[in-house]
Amino acid sequence: MEVKPTYLGTMISLATVAFGLIAAGAWNAFITNLIGVFLPKGNGLVAQLVYAVLVTILAIVVVNSLGKLADREAGAPKTP
């Protein structure tokens, strides 16, 4: 049975997204627990704010880095 490249590409994409969501959930739990270590109990709103700021900064750094990498790769000469 032959698997068409489009199906294989779709399955790879789906698996990548699925594992990415699992990893995101693990990091979410880790960061939430880490913030809980440094902030006393009863500061739920402050902890959520700290979490939101940290995740936003991390997202900006990652997206910016990926954009620079994509720009660098787009300008690089293609070698066969």
SULZI-V101596 format. One record per pair of residues at least 4 apart in sequence whose C-alpha atoms are under 8 Angstrom apart, sorted by the first residue. I is the first residue (numbers start at 1). J is the second residue. D is the distance in Angstrom with one decimal. If there is no record, write none. Layout:
I:J:D
I:J:D
//
This chain:
3:7:6.8
3:8:6.7
4:8:6.4
5:9:6.0
6:10:6.1
7:11:6.2
8:12:6.2
9:13:6.2
10:14:6.1
11:15:6.1
12:16:6.1
13:17:6.2
14:18:6.1
15:19:6.1
16:20:6.0
17:21:6.2
18:22:6.4
19:23:6.1
20:24:6.0
21:25:6.2
22:26:6.3
23:27:6.2
24:28:6.0
25:29:6.3
26:30:6.2
27:31:6.0
28:32:6.0
29:33:6.1
30:34:6.0
31:35:6.1
31:51:7.2
32:36:6.3
32:51:6.9
33:37:6.4
34:38:6.9
35:39:6.2
35:47:6.5
35:50:7.7
35:51:7.3
36:40:6.9
36:41:7.4
36:47:7.2
39:43:6.9
39:47:7.0
43:47:6.0
44:48:6.1
45:49:6.2
46:50:6.2
47:51:6.0
48:52:6.0
49:53:6.2
50:54:6.1
51:55:6.1
52:56:6.0
53:57:6.1
54:58:6.2
55:59:6.0
56:60:6.2
57:61:6.2
58:62:6.2
59:63:6.0
60:64:5.9
61:65:6.0
62:66:6.1
63:67:6.1
64:68:6.3
65:69:6.2
66:70:6.1
67:71:6.2
68:72:6.1
69:73:6.1
70:74:6.0
71:75:6.3
72:76:6.1
//
